Every structure is written in C-alpha cells, then in structure tokens.
C-alpha cells in the first residue's frame, strides 16, 4: 500500500510540475508563480487568485493510518 501512495504522489507532483510550467514554456511568464491563474503560488505558500487544496493540506488532513486501506 505504501508503494502505491509513493507512486501516486510522485506521479501527482510530476503532472503538477508540467501544468505549472506550461506558461513558462510558452514564454508568457518568467516563473510559474507569475501566471495569474496558476496554483503554483499556493504550493509556494503564497496567496493565489484561486483557492485550492494543496497536497500538503490533504496529507495533514489524513494522518498516517487514519484512512486505512482506501488511500
């Protein structure tokens, strides 16, 4: 089960990095946190335009062992 969680988190972070870096790759901004509608600011613990739930918030909401085998 822990291996699944680790693989899921790695995949999630890889996708998140891809999404956050799209405006940078297109040349719209210099840094992902400069894109107005990006959640990158939230992940850098800065105020963002959009209210999102970060992986860290989810992780702390469900302490180890509290979810059982459903995670």
Secondary structure, 3 states (H helix, E strand, C coil): CHHHHHHHHHHHHHHHHHHHHHHHHCCCCCCHHHCCCCCHHHHCCCCCCCCCCCHHHHHHHCCCCCCCCCC
